[in-house]
Amino acid sequence: MDMTGILPLAKPRGMTSHDCVAKLRRLLKTKKVGHTGTLDPDVYGVLPVCIGHATKVAQYMSDYPKAYEGEVTIGFSTTTEDRSGDTVETKTIQQPFVEAVVDQVLATFVGEIKQIPPMYSAVKVRGKRLYEYARAGITVERPERTVTIFSLERMSDIVYEEGVCRFRFNVSCSKGTYVRTLAVDIGKALGYPAHMSDLVRTKSGPFSLEECFTFTELEERLEQGEGSSLLLPIETAISDIPRVQVNKEIEEKIRHGAVLPQKWFNHPRFTVYNEEGALLAIYKAHPSKDGFVKPEKMLANDQQ
């Protein structure tokens, strides 16, 4: 079975992204499987996976903006900034928050914000993952990063129970955003320790949860010999890159990996299609020849 395309997977809770890749390799009987950004084991949701020749475009999918539905619990913090960690600090909520005040606090996070990655994360510091330091009981200085929150809204009532409260929210954000840390910072802005108690990724770039498939659905389709029907074309994954259509003369040059004049095109990076609509390549500005573009990824031979 030769399968090529993007599988919009609904990653189940309890599995790492690497677990999902390993299982897909077994199910699809191919080593050419790659995910496009890790999703924590406790998180359910969208995980686009590249199958076959589609692994060639995985690098362009890591920059996707993301959307999540989450829950913040205010009243205690944890070592991992989510519900899986040990309690670090507790502060009983004495009286209910005014909902308008909570909404105003959420609004202050919209736009560019600074975040410090949690210790239990895959960020590398001095050649080691932060979670490796954390598991060894070592705290290290972490690099601050700038991320963008495009929107952040409360989507439920604030529920109070045994000295803590919780509410659900929707957030749309740039790549590299730690929603766990966002939940912690929301609590700090309200004067309390907090953590992220639930998270679902609802969107990653052009892929939404509604179109994702579970492992059960995949296995059923494979048994019926219809596994490839779950795959989306490579073009779906790079639809955000400007598209250029070329005539047969330029197509022939592109198929041979030619360096071409920049003046023929209007973009520093673009996808190239022929007159029949087949994807040929991804081109980018030449790094050393000013005024020219060169192939960054040749894809013509991958078209069926």
Secondary structure, DSSP 4 states (H G I P E B T S, - for coil): ----EEEEEEEPTT--HHHHHHHHHHHHT-S-EEESS---TT-EEEEEEEEGGGGGGGGGTTT--EEEEEEEEESEEETTSBTTSPEEEE----SPPPHHHHHHHHHTTSEEEEE---SSS--EETTEEHHHHHHTT-------EEEEEEEEEE-SPPEEETTEEEEEEEEEE-TT--HHHHHHHHHHHTTS-EEEEEEEEEEETTEEGGG-B-HHHHHHHHHTT-GGGGPBPHHHHTTTS-EEE--HHHHHHHHTT--EEGGG-S-SEEEEE-TT--EEEEEEE-SSSTTEEEEEEE-GGG--
